[in-house]
C-alpha cells in the first residue's frame, strides 16, 4: 500500500490531494477512475492494465492510500505518475 501525505512532515515530500492524484491517473491512462466505496478504482498507470486494478482512497489522517492488486511496486506507480517515491 502506498501513502502520500496530504500535509508533508519532512522536506521534499510532495503535497497532493486525492482529486489531483485521480486527475493525474486519468491523464496518464486515458481512462477516468470510477468511484468505489470511499475511494476510486482505476487502471494502473505502471502496467498495461485492461481492468482497473488500482485502488485509491484517502485515510482519516489525510494520507492518500493506493495499491495495485496486480502487484505493481510503489516505485513503479510513482515513477509512472511522475511522483517522487
C-alpha positions as CSV (number, residue, x, y, z in Angstrom):
1,X,0.0,0.0,0.0
2,X,1.3,3.4,-0.9
3,X,1.0,6.6,1.2
4,X,1.2,10.1,0.0
5,X,0.9,12.7,2.9
6,X,-1.6,15.5,2.4
7,X,0.4,17.6,4.8
8,X,4.1,16.8,4.5
9,X,6.1,16.1,7.6
10,X,9.6,16.3,6.1
11,X,11.1,18.5,3.5
12,X,10.8,17.2,-0.1
13,X,7.6,15.2,0.3
14,X,5.0,16.1,-2.3
15,X,1.8,17.6,-1.2
16,X,-1.2,16.4,-3.2
17,X,-4.9,15.8,-2.5
18,X,-6.8,12.8,-3.8
19,X,-8.5,14.8,-6.6
20,X,-5.2,15.9,-8.0
21,X,-3.9,12.3,-7.9
22,X,-7.1,11.0,-9.6
23,X,-6.7,13.6,-12.3
24,X,-3.1,12.6,-12.9
25,X,-4.1,8.9,-13.2
26,X,-6.7,9.8,-15.8
27,X,-4.3,11.9,-17.8
28,X,-1.7,9.1,-17.7
29,X,-4.1,6.2,-18.5
30,X,-6.6,7.9,-20.7
31,X,-9.4,6.4,-18.6
32,X,-11.4,8.1,-15.9
33,X,-11.2,6.5,-12.4
34,X,-14.5,5.3,-11.1
35,X,-15.9,6.0,-7.6
36,X,-15.8,2.8,-5.4
37,X,-16.9,2.9,-1.8
38,X,-14.8,5.6,-0.1
39,X,-12.3,5.9,-2.9
40,X,-11.7,5.1,-6.6
41,X,-10.8,2.2,-8.8
42,X,-8.6,3.0,-11.7
43,X,-6.4,1.4,-14.4
44,X,-2.9,1.2,-13.0
45,X,-0.5,3.5,-14.9
46,X,2.5,1.3,-14.1
47,X,1.4,-1.6,-16.4
48,X,-0.8,-2.3,-19.4
49,X,-4.0,-2.5,-17.4
50,X,-7.2,-3.6,-19.2
51,X,-9.2,-3.9,-16.0
52,X,-9.0,-1.4,-13.1
53,X,-6.5,-2.9,-10.6
54,X,-5.5,0.3,-8.8
55,X,-7.4,1.2,-5.6
56,X,-7.1,4.8,-4.3
57,X,-8.6,6.3,-1.2
58,X,-8.0,9.0,1.4
59,X,-7.3,7.9,5.0
60,X,-8.8,9.8,8.0
61,X,-5.4,11.4,8.6
62,X,-5.3,12.9,5.1
63,X,-2.9,10.5,3.6
64,X,-3.7,9.1,0.2
65,X,-3.6,5.3,0.2
66,X,-3.2,3.4,-3.1
67,X,-2.4,-0.1,-4.1
68,X,-2.2,-2.1,-7.3
69,X,-3.8,-5.5,-7.0
70,X,-1.8,-6.7,-10.0
71,X,1.3,-6.3,-7.9
72,X,3.0,-3.2,-9.2
73,X,5.7,-1.8,-6.8
74,X,5.4,1.6,-5.1
75,X,8.3,3.0,-7.1
76,X,6.8,1.9,-10.4
77,X,3.5,3.5,-9.8
78,X,5.1,6.7,-8.5
79,X,7.5,6.8,-11.5
80,X,4.7,6.3,-14.0
81,X,2.8,9.3,-12.4
82,X,6.0,11.5,-12.2
83,X,5.8,11.4,-8.4
84,X,8.9,11.3,-6.2
85,X,9.0,8.0,-4.3
